[in-house]
Amino acid sequence: MTTPKEKPISVRLDPELMELLVRVCKRTERAKTWHVEQALRTYLDREMEFLEAVEEGMRADEAGDLVEHAEAVAMFDQAIAGARRKPA
């Protein structure tokens, strides 16, 4: 039963994805709705992070605050080399 804040939706899943969902539900003893909501929340959180990063990059571009590709590669190489020198 839905609460006033919840909105029902309908999705079509290919048979393989549905079978995987059913298997996970049985093993975890959780409802399909719970797993679909968790998966969607995780995906949407990551997608929003990506979109925000793209927008930040576009603002940086508009402001002329960019780093040349070769400089960015050198910065990453330096960071990687530094990380490799640190003791485990």
Helices and strands as residue ranges (DSSP letters): H 15-28, H 32-62, H 69-85
